[in-house]
Amino acid sequence: MSQQAALFTPLLVASVVFFSWSLYRRLSLVGLGKPESGKIDFASSIKHMLVYAIGQRRVLRQPFGFNHFIFFWACIFLIFVNVEFMLEGIFPAISLAGLPAPIYFSICLVSDILSSLAALAVVIAVIRRVFFPPYPQARTLEAFFLLAVIGVHMLAYLGICATEIALGEESAAAYMPVASQLAGFMGGMTANGLASLHTFFWWTHAIALMIFLNLLIPYSKHLHVFTAIANCFLRREDKPSIQPLEEFVAGNVFGTGQVDRFSRKDLFDSFACTKCGRCQMVCPAGNTGKQLNPRAVINDIKVNLLKNGPLLKQGHKAVMPLIGDTGEGSVPEEALWDCTTCGACMEACPVFIKQMPKMLLMRRHLVEEEAKFPEELLNLFENMESRSNPWGIAPSERTKWCSQLSVNPFEQGVTEYLLFVGCAGSFDSRNKHVTVALATLLDNAGISWGILGKEEKCCGDSLRRLGNEFVFDRLARENVALFKEKGVKKIITQCPHCFSTLKNDYRQYGLEVEVVHHSELLRDLVQSGRIKLQHQATELGQTVFHDSCYLGRHNDVYEAPRALIASATGAIPAEMERSRENAFCCGAGGGRMWLEETEGERINHNRVKEALTKNPDTICVSCPYCMTMFEDGLKDVKAEGVRIRDVAEVLAEAVLH
């Protein structure tokens, strides 16, 4: 055995053993979580892994994603080269050069190009981190050290190849353009000098490789090289993300107040995070000066798991609180209440981490275990318990909106659709106009529909998002029982929150009915000719459309409201800069409708200002919450002359006036 092999062999063996131990020590903590329910669809999981991990589809959504694409593929391909490097370091006779020439030359060509591109990508990444960081906290020692090691690793590999070419020992020199160019600069060196330089590059490459194995992969964000691929494989196609049910019996623990109360997938998410900051960059709360930072929440969960996990495995108590203001490793309470549950963080994440559901589980713990929640929510919770609506208005008032209309109660076997009016459509003075417009349009189309009247109760959306699962559970069970008793098979909603809750959450309670948002139904009625336009509503002027998070991002309904506006006005509505799956929240989701904003800029002000950059005469919405937030926002910024219209009102302008 050569002197080099004699030194390298024990170092490599020790590195591999320590690497394996480090990975086990960290990833075994995932086992502390609760098992996931449901089975994995392997065909779908493999597809997700190939498209999103190997193909980097979400990474490439942003221009700088191409830089990461180069890093990823250089890392993946050069694994084979590094395996050969390690084996050859122990057994010099082992070499890829023993492969058939076409295969070996192809490997050398790709390795040369990828190594060079990766080295260039390091330079670009450093420049970006220094001058154009993706988020303010991106300039970390860990990030720069990681980039430095990658750069050294790639340059050392090219140096090894270049010296071998200069020594005349590389048969694939013609297929290694960059290394051959570097070899040209070594033409004046002696054989001994080249051999010494080769040894220097070889050991530099070996040390960089061992740093990767023993430090960067197990103990830095670079662990995502493995965990991100697995996380894409483990992705569940549950859109929207539905909160788990709870069994309300004595002795049960509710919500997540300790890290081992998360699921195993939740804990694995924390190791899959790449700290790219994309979730942080799209978060409405973070963008308007609130405490919430989705990236920091996932990091806090990981830090908490690393601190408490070993103790919990041994049966000891946790020493670091999961929720609190004690610094890194604890999620601040205020940050949890900042979340609007818009889902932008999950849509932006390249590796399908679910930030928002984890925060809702922590809200549950605060509400149900500690009775700690913002004071404004006390009235909401009491009103929901006593009168089944957020305002605490008497149920008999639910039908006042239709006092001037002939509206029939839903009757089993006679009525086709139940119009689930919702609390805003029943009680809010502005949104009553939307309900009247919708009802009139349904009559115009000859649709058979009815209402529950005073029997209707809130769907409970805000309760569930705010963590009051106990009251939500009661409401959901009562509503499902009523729907089944009445024989309801089809439901129309004007509120995306009602739409999403009845369509998705209520399935957990055995409700299997057709739920349609009014924009979808009205679009279909216009296209089928059952609703005939009398004229085009050109009096609405220039229109711009705002996507509701719970209609669009959570349920993928984007085209229906746009098609409806285009049919009614004769013009395609203008798009805001942030639209469709990238739309910015109005600020009312996640129960924030009932909470004041005390920090930073109001989210609805931010969104209204964005809409006003399109110089609209009319801002179109498809959600009662969005209607309220835009109405208030326009008043606050003193935008005179701009109207807010629901899509049903837009169509009514073209049909009824």
C-alpha positions as CSV (number, residue, x, y, z in Angstrom):
1,M,0.0,0.0,0.0
2,S,1.3,3.4,-0.9
3,Q,2.0,6.1,1.7
4,Q,-0.9,8.1,0.4
5,A,-3.3,5.2,0.6
6,A,-2.0,4.3,4.1
7,L,-2.9,7.8,5.3
8,F,-6.1,8.2,3.4
9,T,-7.6,4.8,4.2
10,P,-8.1,5.3,8.0
11,L,-9.2,8.9,7.4
12,L,-11.8,7.8,4.9
13,V,-13.1,5.0,7.1
14,A,-13.3,7.3,10.1
15,S,-15.1,9.9,8.0
16,V,-17.7,7.4,6.6
17,V,-18.3,6.0,10.1
18,F,-18.7,9.4,11.6
19,F,-20.9,10.6,8.7
20,S,-23.2,7.6,9.1
21,W,-23.4,8.1,12.9
22,S,-24.2,11.8,12.5
23,L,-27.0,11.1,10.0
24,Y,-28.5,8.5,12.2
25,R,-28.2,10.7,15.3
26,R,-30.1,13.5,13.6
27,L,-32.6,11.8,11.4
28,S,-33.6,9.2,14.1
29,L,-35.1,12.1,16.0
30,V,-37.9,12.1,13.3
31,G,-39.1,8.9,14.9
32,L,-40.3,10.9,17.9
33,G,-43.1,12.3,15.8
34,K,-46.6,10.8,15.5
35,P,-47.1,8.4,12.5
36,E,-48.7,9.8,9.4
37,S,-52.2,8.6,8.5
38,G,-52.9,7.2,5.0
39,K,-50.8,5.3,2.6
40,I,-48.1,6.4,0.1
41,D,-49.0,6.2,-3.6
42,F,-45.6,5.1,-4.9
43,A,-46.3,5.9,-8.5
44,S,-47.3,9.5,-7.6
45,S,-44.5,9.8,-5.1
46,I,-41.9,8.7,-7.7
47,K,-43.3,11.2,-10.2
48,H,-43.1,14.0,-7.7
49,M,-39.5,13.1,-6.9
50,L,-38.5,13.0,-10.5
51,V,-40.3,16.3,-11.4
52,Y,-39.7,18.4,-8.4
53,A,-36.4,17.1,-6.9
54,I,-34.6,15.7,-9.9
55,G,-36.2,18.1,-12.4
56,Q,-36.1,21.1,-10.0
57,R,-39.4,22.4,-11.4
58,R,-40.2,24.7,-8.5
59,V,-36.6,25.8,-8.0
60,L,-36.6,27.0,-11.6
61,R,-39.6,29.2,-11.1
62,Q,-37.2,32.0,-10.2
63,P,-34.3,33.1,-12.5
64,F,-31.7,32.4,-9.8
65,G,-33.0,28.9,-9.6
66,F,-30.8,28.0,-12.6
67,N,-27.8,28.5,-10.4
68,H,-29.1,26.0,-7.9
69,F,-30.0,23.7,-10.8
70,I,-26.3,23.7,-11.7
71,F,-25.2,23.0,-8.1
72,F,-27.7,20.1,-7.8
73,W,-26.7,18.3,-11.0
74,A,-23.0,18.9,-10.4
75,C,-23.5,17.3,-7.0
76,I,-25.6,14.4,-8.3
77,F,-23.3,13.5,-11.2
78,L,-20.0,14.0,-9.4
79,I,-21.1,11.6,-6.7
80,F,-20.0,8.9,-9.1
81,V,-16.6,10.6,-9.7
82,N,-16.2,11.1,-5.9
83,V,-16.9,7.4,-5.2
84,E,-14.2,6.5,-7.7
85,F,-11.9,9.0,-6.1
86,M,-12.4,7.4,-2.6
87,L,-12.0,3.9,-3.9
88,E,-8.9,4.8,-6.0
89,G,-7.4,6.5,-2.9
90,I,-7.5,3.1,-1.2
91,F,-7.0,0.8,-4.2
92,P,-5.1,2.7,-6.8
93,A,-5.8,0.1,-9.5
94,I,-9.5,1.0,-9.4
95,S,-10.3,3.7,-12.0
96,L,-13.1,4.8,-14.3
97,A,-10.4,4.7,-17.1
98,G,-11.0,1.0,-17.2
99,L,-14.4,1.5,-18.7
100,P,-14.9,1.4,-22.5
101,A,-13.5,4.5,-24.1
102,P,-16.8,6.1,-25.2
103,I,-18.3,5.8,-21.7
104,Y,-15.2,7.0,-20.0
105,F,-14.7,9.9,-22.3
106,S,-18.4,10.9,-21.9
107,I,-18.0,10.9,-18.1
108,C,-14.9,13.0,-18.3
109,L,-16.6,15.5,-20.6
110,V,-19.6,15.9,-18.4
111,S,-17.5,16.1,-15.2
112,D,-15.3,18.7,-16.7
113,I,-18.2,20.9,-17.8
114,L,-20.2,20.5,-14.6
115,S,-17.3,21.2,-12.3
116,S,-16.5,24.4,-14.2
117,L,-20.1,25.5,-14.2
118,A,-20.4,24.8,-10.5
119,A,-17.3,26.8,-9.8
120,L,-18.8,29.7,-11.8
121,A,-22.1,29.2,-9.9
122,V,-20.2,29.6,-6.6
123,V,-18.9,33.0,-7.7
124,I,-22.4,34.1,-8.8
125,A,-23.9,32.9,-5.5
126,V,-21.3,34.8,-3.5
127,I,-22.0,38.0,-5.4
128,R,-25.7,37.5,-4.9
129,R,-25.3,36.9,-1.2
130,V,-23.1,39.9,-0.7
131,F,-24.9,42.5,-2.9
132,F,-28.4,41.0,-3.6
133,P,-29.3,38.7,-0.7
134,P,-32.6,36.8,-1.1
135,Y,-33.5,38.0,2.4
136,P,-31.8,40.1,5.0
137,Q,-30.5,37.2,7.1
138,A,-29.0,35.4,4.1
139,R,-25.4,36.7,4.7
140,T,-24.4,33.9,7.2
141,L,-21.0,32.4,7.9
142,E,-22.5,29.0,7.2
143,A,-23.6,30.0,3.7
144,F,-20.3,31.5,2.7
145,F,-18.3,28.6,4.2
146,L,-20.5,26.2,2.3
147,L,-19.9,28.0,-1.0
148,A,-16.2,28.2,-0.3
149,V,-16.0,24.4,0.2
150,I,-17.9,23.7,-2.9
151,G,-15.7,26.1,-4.9
152,V,-12.5,24.5,-3.5
153,H,-13.8,21.1,-4.2
154,M,-14.6,21.9,-7.8
155,L,-11.3,23.7,-8.4
156,A,-9.3,20.9,-6.8
157,Y,-11.0,18.3,-9.1
158,L,-10.1,20.4,-12.1
159,G,-6.6,20.8,-10.8
160,I,-6.2,17.0,-10.4
161,C,-7.3,16.5,-14.0
162,A,-5.2,19.4,-15.3
163,T,-2.0,18.0,-13.7
164,E,-2.7,14.5,-15.0
165,I,-3.1,16.0,-18.5
166,A,0.1,17.9,-18.2
167,L,1.9,14.7,-17.1
168,G,0.5,12.9,-20.1
169,E,-1.4,10.4,-17.9
170,E,-4.9,11.3,-19.0
171,S,-6.3,9.6,-22.1
172,A,-9.4,11.7,-22.1
173,A,-7.6,15.0,-22.4
174,A,-9.3,15.9,-25.6
175,Y,-12.7,15.6,-23.9
176,M,-11.8,17.8,-20.9
177,P,-11.7,21.4,-22.4
178,V,-11.4,23.3,-19.1
179,A,-8.9,21.0,-17.5
180,S,-6.9,21.0,-20.7
181,Q,-6.9,24.8,-20.8
182,L,-5.6,24.8,-17.2
183,A,-2.9,22.2,-18.1
184,G,-1.7,24.6,-20.8
185,F,-0.6,27.0,-18.1
186,M,1.5,24.2,-16.5
187,G,3.6,23.6,-19.6
188,G,6.8,25.0,-18.1
189,M,6.8,22.9,-15.0
190,T,9.0,19.9,-14.4
191,A,7.6,16.4,-13.8
192,N,8.4,16.6,-10.1
193,G,6.7,19.9,-9.8
194,L,3.6,18.6,-11.6
195,A,3.6,15.6,-9.3
196,S,3.8,17.8,-6.2
197,L,1.0,20.0,-7.6
198,H,-1.1,16.9,-8.3
199,T,-0.6,15.7,-4.7
200,F,-1.6,19.2,-3.4
201,F,-4.8,19.2,-5.5
202,W,-5.5,15.6,-4.5
203,W,-5.3,16.2,-0.8
204,T,-7.2,19.5,-1.1
205,H,-10.0,17.5,-2.9
206,A,-9.9,14.8,-0.2
207,I,-10.1,17.3,2.7
208,A,-13.0,19.2,1.0
209,L,-14.8,15.9,0.5
210,M,-14.3,14.9,4.2
211,I,-15.5,18.4,5.3
212,F,-18.7,17.7,3.2
213,L,-19.1,14.3,4.8
214,N,-18.4,15.2,8.4
215,L,-19.6,18.8,8.7
216,L,-21.6,20.3,5.9
217,I,-24.0,17.5,5.1
218,P,-25.0,16.3,8.6
219,Y,-24.6,19.6,10.5
220,S,-25.6,22.3,8.0
221,K,-28.5,23.1,5.7
222,H,-26.7,21.0,3.1
223,L,-28.4,18.0,4.7
224,H,-31.2,18.9,2.2
225,V,-29.1,17.3,-0.5
226,F,-30.7,14.0,0.8
227,T,-33.8,15.1,2.7
228,A,-35.2,17.4,0.0
229,I,-35.3,14.6,-2.5
230,A,-37.0,12.3,0.1
231,N,-39.4,15.1,1.0
232,C,-40.6,15.5,-2.6
233,F,-41.1,11.7,-2.6
234,L,-43.2,11.9,0.6
235,R,-45.3,14.8,-0.7
236,R,-49.1,14.3,-0.2
237,E,-51.4,15.7,-2.8
238,D,-53.8,17.1,-0.3
239,K,-54.8,20.5,-1.5
240,P,-55.8,22.3,0.5
241,S,-54.0,21.0,3.6
242,I,-56.6,19.7,6.0
243,Q,-56.1,19.8,9.8
244,P,-56.4,16.4,11.6
245,L,-59.4,15.6,13.7
246,E,-59.2,15.4,17.4
247,E,-61.0,13.1,19.8
248,F,-62.3,15.1,22.7
249,V,-62.1,12.7,25.6
250,A,-60.6,13.2,29.1
251,G,-56.8,12.8,29.2
252,N,-56.2,13.7,25.5
253,V,-53.6,16.4,24.7
254,F,-54.8,18.9,22.0
255,G,-52.7,20.7,19.5
256,T,-48.9,20.8,19.4
257,G,-47.1,22.4,22.4
258,Q,-44.1,20.1,22.4
259,V,-42.0,19.1,19.4
260,D,-42.8,15.4,19.6
261,R,-46.5,16.2,19.1
262,F,-45.8,17.0,15.5
263,S,-46.0,14.2,12.9
264,R,-42.9,12.5,11.6
265,K,-43.4,14.2,8.3
266,D,-43.6,17.6,10.1
267,L,-40.2,16.9,11.8
268,F,-38.7,15.6,8.5
269,D,-39.8,18.9,6.9
270,S,-37.5,20.8,9.3
271,F,-34.5,18.8,8.0
272,A,-35.5,19.3,4.4
273,C,-35.6,23.1,4.6
274,T,-32.9,24.7,2.4
275,K,-33.2,28.1,4.0
276,C,-33.8,29.6,0.5
277,G,-36.2,32.1,2.0
278,R,-38.8,31.8,-0.7
279,C,-41.5,31.3,1.9
280,Q,-40.4,34.4,3.8
281,M,-40.4,36.5,0.6
282,V,-44.0,35.8,-0.2
283,C,-45.5,35.8,3.4
284,P,-48.0,38.7,3.7
285,A,-47.2,39.1,7.4
286,G,-43.5,39.1,6.9
287,N,-43.8,41.5,4.0
288,T,-45.7,44.1,6.0
289,G,-43.5,44.2,9.1
290,K,-45.0,41.5,11.3
291,Q,-43.0,39.0,13.5
292,L,-44.0,36.0,11.4
293,N,-41.2,34.4,9.3
294,P,-42.2,31.0,7.9
295,R,-38.5,30.1,7.3
296,A,-37.7,30.9,11.0
297,V,-40.6,28.8,12.2
298,I,-39.3,25.7,10.4
299,N,-35.8,26.5,11.7
300,D,-37.1,26.9,15.3
301,I,-38.8,23.5,15.0
302,K,-35.5,21.9,13.9
303,V,-33.5,23.6,16.6
304,N,-36.0,22.6,19.2
305,L,-36.0,19.0,18.0
306,L,-32.2,18.9,18.2
307,K,-32.2,20.3,21.7
308,N,-35.1,18.4,23.2
309,G,-35.1,15.3,21.0
310,P,-32.3,13.3,22.7
311,L,-33.8,14.1,26.1
312,L,-37.3,13.0,25.0
313,K,-35.9,9.8,23.6
314,Q,-34.5,9.0,27.0
315,G,-37.8,9.8,28.7
316,H,-36.8,13.1,30.1
317,K,-38.7,16.4,29.9
318,A,-38.1,19.0,27.3
319,V,-35.8,21.9,28.4
320,M,-36.7,24.3,25.6
321,P,-40.3,25.5,25.0
322,L,-41.7,25.1,21.5
323,I,-43.8,28.2,21.8
324,G,-42.4,31.3,23.5
325,D,-40.1,34.3,23.3
326,T,-36.9,32.5,24.4
327,G,-35.0,32.9,21.2
328,E,-34.0,30.5,18.4
329,G,-35.7,27.2,18.9
330,S,-39.0,28.7,20.2
331,V,-41.7,30.1,18.0
332,P,-43.0,33.5,19.3
333,E,-46.7,33.5,20.1
334,E,-47.3,36.7,18.2
335,A,-45.8,35.2,15.1
336,L,-48.3,32.3,15.2
337,W,-51.2,34.8,15.4
338,D,-49.8,36.8,12.4
339,C,-50.5,33.9,9.9
340,T,-53.3,34.6,7.5
341,T,-53.3,30.9,6.3
342,C,-53.0,32.1,2.7
343,G,-50.8,29.2,1.8
344,A,-48.3,31.3,-0.1
345,C,-45.4,29.8,1.8
346,M,-46.4,26.2,0.8
347,E,-46.9,27.3,-2.8
348,A,-43.4,28.8,-2.9
349,C,-41.5,26.1,-1.2
350,P,-39.4,24.1,-3.7
351,V,-39.5,20.9,-1.5
352,F,-43.1,21.0,-0.3
353,I,-42.6,21.9,3.3
354,K,-45.9,22.7,5.0
355,Q,-45.3,25.7,7.2
356,M,-48.8,26.9,7.8
357,P,-50.4,23.7,9.1
358,K,-47.7,23.5,11.8
359,M,-48.6,26.9,13.0
360,L,-52.3,26.0,13.2
361,L,-51.4,23.0,15.4
362,M,-49.5,25.3,17.7
363,R,-52.5,27.7,17.8
364,R,-54.7,24.7,18.8
365,H,-52.4,24.1,21.7
366,L,-52.6,27.8,22.9
367,V,-56.4,27.9,22.6
368,E,-57.4,24.4,23.8
369,E,-54.6,23.6,26.3
370,E,-53.6,27.0,27.7
371,A,-56.6,29.3,26.8
372,K,-54.1,31.8,25.5
373,F,-55.2,33.8,22.5
374,P,-55.7,37.5,21.5
375,E,-58.3,39.2,23.6
376,E,-60.3,40.2,20.5
377,L,-61.1,36.6,19.9
378,L,-63.0,36.1,23.1
379,N,-66.2,37.7,21.7
380,L,-65.8,35.7,18.5
381,F,-65.5,32.4,20.3
382,E,-68.4,33.2,22.6
383,N,-70.6,34.4,19.7
384,M,-69.9,31.2,17.8
385,E,-70.7,29.0,20.8
386,S,-73.9,30.8,21.7
387,R,-75.4,31.9,18.3
388,S,-73.3,30.1,15.7
389,N,-72.1,33.2,13.9
390,P,-69.2,35.6,14.4
391,W,-71.3,38.6,15.3
392,G,-73.6,36.9,17.8
393,I,-76.7,38.1,15.8
394,A,-79.9,36.2,16.4
395,P,-80.4,33.3,13.9
396,S,-83.8,34.8,13.0
397,E,-82.0,37.7,11.4
398,R,-80.4,35.4,8.8
399,T,-83.2,35.9,6.2
400,K,-83.5,39.7,6.4
401,W,-81.4,40.0,3.2
402,C,-84.2,38.4,1.2
403,S,-87.1,40.3,2.7
404,Q,-87.9,41.9,-0.7
405,L,-87.4,38.6,-2.6
406,S,-89.4,35.4,-3.0
407,V,-87.0,32.8,-1.6
408,N,-88.0,29.3,-0.8
409,P,-86.6,27.1,2.0
410,F,-84.6,24.1,0.8
411,E,-86.9,21.1,0.4
412,Q,-85.6,17.5,-0.1
413,G,-86.6,16.0,-3.4
414,V,-87.9,19.3,-4.7
415,T,-84.9,21.7,-4.5
416,E,-81.7,21.0,-6.5
417,Y,-79.2,23.4,-4.9
418,L,-78.8,24.6,-1.3
419,L,-77.6,28.2,-1.3
420,F,-75.3,28.2,1.7
421,V,-75.5,32.0,2.2
422,G,-72.8,32.2,4.9
423,C,-72.5,34.6,7.8
424,A,-71.1,37.5,5.8
425,G,-73.8,37.1,3.1
426,S,-76.5,37.0,5.7
427,F,-75.4,39.7,8.2
428,D,-72.8,42.0,6.6
429,S,-74.6,45.0,5.1
430,R,-72.2,45.3,2.1
431,N,-72.2,41.6,1.3
432,K,-76.0,41.3,1.5
433,H,-76.0,43.1,-1.9
434,V,-73.8,40.3,-3.3
435,T,-76.3,37.7,-2.0
436,V,-79.2,39.5,-3.6
437,A,-77.4,39.7,-6.9
438,L,-76.6,36.0,-6.8
439,A,-80.1,35.0,-5.8
440,T,-81.5,37.1,-8.7
441,L,-79.1,35.6,-11.2
442,L,-80.0,32.1,-10.1
443,D,-83.7,32.9,-10.6
444,N,-82.9,34.4,-14.0
445,A,-81.3,31.1,-15.0
446,G,-84.2,29.0,-13.8
447,I,-82.1,27.3,-11.1
448,S,-83.9,25.3,-8.4
449,W,-82.5,26.5,-5.2
450,G,-83.4,27.1,-1.5
451,I,-81.9,28.2,1.8
452,L,-81.8,26.9,5.3
453,G,-82.9,30.2,6.8
454,K,-82.5,30.5,10.5
455,E,-81.4,26.8,10.6
456,E,-78.1,27.7,8.9
457,K,-75.0,27.9,11.0
458,C,-71.5,29.2,10.4
459,C,-69.3,26.6,8.6
460,G,-66.7,27.2,11.3
461,D,-63.8,28.2,9.0
462,S,-62.3,30.9,11.3
463,L,-62.7,28.7,14.3
464,R,-60.6,25.9,12.8
465,R,-57.9,28.2,11.4
466,L,-57.7,30.0,14.8
467,G,-57.2,26.7,16.7
468,N,-60.6,26.4,18.4
469,E,-61.1,22.9,17.1
470,F,-63.6,22.0,19.9
471,V,-66.2,24.5,18.8
472,F,-65.5,23.9,15.1
473,D,-66.0,20.1,15.7
474,R,-69.4,20.7,17.3
475,L,-70.5,23.1,14.5
476,A,-69.3,20.7,11.7
477,R,-71.1,17.7,13.2
478,E,-74.3,19.7,13.6
479,N,-74.1,21.1,10.0
480,V,-73.3,17.7,8.5
481,A,-76.2,16.1,10.4
482,L,-78.6,18.9,9.1
483,F,-77.4,18.5,5.5
484,K,-78.0,14.8,5.6
485,E,-81.4,15.2,7.3
486,K,-82.4,17.7,4.5
487,G,-81.0,15.5,1.8
488,V,-78.6,18.1,0.5
489,K,-76.6,16.9,-2.6
490,K,-75.5,20.2,-4.1
491,I,-74.3,23.4,-2.4
492,I,-73.6,26.8,-3.8
493,T,-71.4,29.2,-1.8
494,Q,-70.4,32.8,-2.4
495,C,-67.7,32.7,0.2
496,P,-64.4,30.8,-0.6
497,H,-63.9,30.0,3.1
498,C,-67.3,28.3,3.2
499,F,-66.6,26.7,-0.1
500,S,-63.3,25.2,1.0
501,T,-64.5,24.2,4.4
502,L,-67.7,22.4,3.2
503,K,-65.9,20.9,0.2
504,N,-62.7,19.7,2.0
505,D,-62.8,19.9,5.8
506,Y,-66.3,18.4,6.1
507,R,-65.3,15.3,4.2
508,Q,-63.6,14.3,7.5
509,Y,-67.2,14.1,8.9
510,G,-68.6,12.0,6.2
511,L,-70.1,14.7,4.0
512,E,-69.9,13.8,0.3
513,V,-71.8,16.5,-1.7
514,E,-71.1,18.7,-4.7
515,V,-69.9,22.1,-3.5
516,V,-69.6,24.8,-6.1
517,H,-68.4,28.4,-5.7
518,H,-70.8,30.9,-7.3
519,S,-68.2,32.1,-9.8
520,E,-67.9,28.6,-11.2
521,L,-71.7,28.1,-11.4
522,L,-72.4,31.5,-12.9
523,R,-69.6,31.0,-15.5
524,D,-71.2,27.7,-16.6
525,L,-74.6,29.3,-16.7
526,V,-73.4,32.1,-19.0
527,Q,-71.5,29.7,-21.2
528,S,-74.4,27.3,-21.6
529,G,-76.8,30.2,-22.4
530,R,-79.0,29.8,-19.4
531,I,-78.0,33.3,-18.4
532,K,-78.3,35.8,-21.2
533,L,-76.4,39.1,-21.2
534,Q,-78.5,42.1,-22.0
535,H,-75.5,44.3,-22.6
536,Q,-71.8,44.5,-21.7
537,A,-71.1,46.3,-18.4
538,T,-68.7,48.8,-19.9
539,E,-69.8,51.3,-17.2
540,L,-67.5,49.4,-14.8
541,G,-64.6,50.8,-16.8
542,Q,-61.1,49.3,-16.4
543,T,-61.3,46.2,-14.1
544,V,-58.6,44.5,-12.1
545,F,-59.2,41.1,-10.4
546,H,-57.9,40.0,-7.0
547,D,-57.5,36.3,-6.3
548,S,-59.0,35.0,-3.1
549,C,-56.4,32.7,-1.4
550,Y,-59.0,30.1,-0.4
551,L,-60.6,30.0,-3.9
552,G,-57.3,30.2,-5.9
553,R,-54.3,28.9,-4.1
554,H,-56.1,26.5,-1.9
555,N,-58.6,25.1,-4.4
556,D,-57.1,26.0,-7.9
557,V,-60.1,28.0,-9.0
558,Y,-58.5,30.8,-11.2
559,E,-60.3,30.9,-14.5
560,A,-64.0,31.0,-13.5
561,P,-64.1,34.5,-12.0
562,R,-61.9,35.8,-14.8
563,A,-64.1,34.3,-17.5
564,L,-67.2,35.7,-15.8
565,I,-65.7,39.3,-15.7
566,A,-64.6,39.0,-19.3
567,S,-68.1,37.9,-20.4
568,A,-69.9,40.6,-18.5
569,T,-67.6,43.5,-19.4
570,G,-66.3,42.4,-22.8
571,A,-62.7,42.8,-21.7
572,I,-60.3,40.6,-19.9
573,P,-59.6,42.0,-16.4
574,A,-56.2,43.4,-15.7
575,E,-53.8,41.3,-13.6
576,M,-52.0,42.5,-10.5
577,E,-48.3,42.0,-10.4
578,R,-48.9,39.2,-7.8
579,S,-51.7,37.1,-9.2
580,R,-53.0,33.6,-9.4
581,E,-50.9,31.1,-7.4
582,N,-48.6,34.1,-6.6
583,A,-51.4,36.3,-5.4
584,F,-51.0,38.4,-2.2
585,C,-53.5,37.9,0.6
586,C,-56.1,40.6,1.5
587,G,-55.2,40.0,5.2
588,A,-58.5,38.5,6.4
589,G,-57.8,34.7,6.2
590,G,-56.9,32.4,9.1
591,G,-59.3,34.3,11.4
592,R,-57.4,37.6,10.9
593,M,-60.7,39.0,9.8
594,W,-61.5,39.3,13.5
595,L,-58.1,40.6,14.7
596,E,-56.5,44.1,14.5
597,E,-53.1,44.6,12.9
598,T,-50.9,46.4,15.5
599,E,-47.5,46.0,13.8
600,G,-46.2,47.3,10.5
601,E,-48.2,48.1,7.4
602,R,-51.8,46.8,7.2
603,I,-51.9,43.9,4.7
604,N,-55.0,45.2,3.0
605,H,-53.3,48.6,2.4
606,N,-50.4,46.8,0.7
607,R,-52.7,44.9,-1.6
608,V,-55.0,47.9,-2.3
609,K,-52.0,50.0,-3.3
610,E,-50.8,47.2,-5.6
611,A,-54.3,47.2,-7.3
612,L,-54.3,51.0,-7.7
613,T,-51.1,50.8,-9.8
614,K,-53.3,49.4,-12.6
615,N,-55.4,52.5,-12.5
616,P,-58.7,50.6,-12.2
617,D,-62.2,52.0,-12.1
618,T,-63.4,48.7,-10.5
619,I,-61.6,46.2,-8.4
620,C,-63.3,42.8,-8.7
621,V,-63.3,40.2,-5.9
622,S,-64.9,36.8,-5.3
623,C,-64.9,36.7,-1.5
624,P,-66.8,38.5,1.3
625,Y,-63.7,38.9,3.4
626,C,-61.8,40.4,0.4
627,M,-64.7,42.7,-0.2
628,T,-64.5,44.0,3.4
629,M,-60.7,44.4,3.3
630,F,-60.7,46.2,0.0
631,E,-63.6,48.5,1.0
632,D,-61.8,49.4,4.2
633,G,-58.4,49.8,2.4
634,L,-59.7,52.1,-0.2
635,K,-61.2,54.4,2.5
636,D,-58.0,54.4,4.4
637,V,-55.8,55.3,1.5
638,K,-58.5,57.8,0.3
639,A,-58.8,56.3,-3.2
640,E,-61.8,58.1,-4.4
641,G,-63.8,56.9,-7.4
642,V,-62.7,53.3,-7.4
643,R,-65.5,50.7,-6.9
644,I,-65.3,47.2,-5.4
645,R,-67.6,44.6,-6.9
646,D,-68.1,40.9,-6.4
647,V,-68.1,38.9,-9.6
648,A,-71.8,38.2,-9.1
649,E,-72.5,42.0,-9.0
650,V,-70.4,42.4,-12.2
651,L,-72.5,39.8,-14.0
652,A,-75.7,41.4,-12.6
653,E,-74.7,44.7,-14.2
654,A,-74.7,43.0,-17.6
655,V,-77.9,40.9,-17.1
656,L,-80.3,42.8,-14.9
657,H,-79.6,46.5,-15.6
